[in-house]
């Protein structure tokens, strides 16, 4: 099933992911279940969704992954996948990052 293959109702996979992210925060596992895509494939689609969102005046927001053991937040991580281990405590229990689509911040000129 490719990005163009709708696999059912509601448009392409990326359109369905975008719609799901506009409705509120979701993890890759949530997106996997809601659009019928293996979780390991979600990150590649999220990168494309982020580019499309920018073109439409929106942005892909993220609550970063966080270590359950020491509460380290992966705030500088750019990859959209869940990290394997914490760099601080080496713990492997990591809360998944959550994503959503938000309107892009208005420029100063747009607010006047």
DAPE-V798657 format. One record per residue. N is the residue number from 1. SS is DSSP state (H for helix, E for strand, - for the rest). OMEGA is omega in whole degrees, 0 to 359 (NA if undefined). BURIAL is I if it has 16 or more other C-alpha atoms within 10 Angstrom, else O. Layout:
N;SS;OMEGA;BURIAL  N;SS;OMEGA;BURIAL
//
This chain:
1;-;182;O  2;-;181;O  3;-;180;O  4;-;182;O  5;-;182;O  6;-;179;I  7;-;181;O  8;-;183;O  9;-;172;O  10;-;176;O  11;-;182;O  12;-;177;I  13;H;182;I  14;H;176;I  15;H;179;I  16;H;176;I  17;H;179;I  18;H;179;I  19;H;179;O  20;H;181;I  21;H;176;I  22;H;182;I  23;-;177;O  24;-;183;O  25;-;179;I  26;E;174;I  27;-;176;I  28;H;178;I  29;H;178;I  30;H;181;O  31;H;179;I  32;H;180;I  33;H;186;O  34;H;180;O  35;H;177;I  36;-;182;O  37;-;177;I  38;-;183;O  39;H;182;O  40;H;180;O  41;H;186;O  42;H;184;I  43;H;179;O  44;H;179;O  45;H;179;I  46;H;178;I  47;H;178;O  48;H;178;O  49;H;179;I  50;H;179;I  51;H;179;O  52;H;180;I  53;H;178;I  54;H;181;O  55;H;181;O  56;-;179;O  57;-;178;O  58;E;175;I  59;E;176;I  60;E;179;I  61;E;183;I  62;E;165;I  63;E;187;I  64;-;174;I  65;-;184;I  66;E;178;I  67;E;179;I  68;-;186;O  69;-;185;O  70;-;178;O  71;-;176;O  72;-;179;I  73;E;180;I  74;-;187;I  75;-;182;O  76;-;181;O  77;-;180;O  78;-;179;O  79;-;185;O  80;-;180;I  81;-;177;I  82;-;178;I  83;-;180;I  84;-;182;O  85;-;179;O  86;-;179;I  87;-;182;O  88;-;186;O  89;-;181;O  90;-;177;O  91;-;182;O  92;-;177;O  93;-;185;O  94;E;173;I  95;E;182;I  96;-;173;I  97;-;177;I  98;E;185;I  99;E;171;I  100;E;178;I  101;E;180;I  102;E;175;I  103;E;177;O  104;-;178;O  105;-;179;O  106;-;176;O  107;-;180;O  108;H;181;O  109;H;182;O  110;H;184;O  111;H;182;O  112;-;NA;O
//
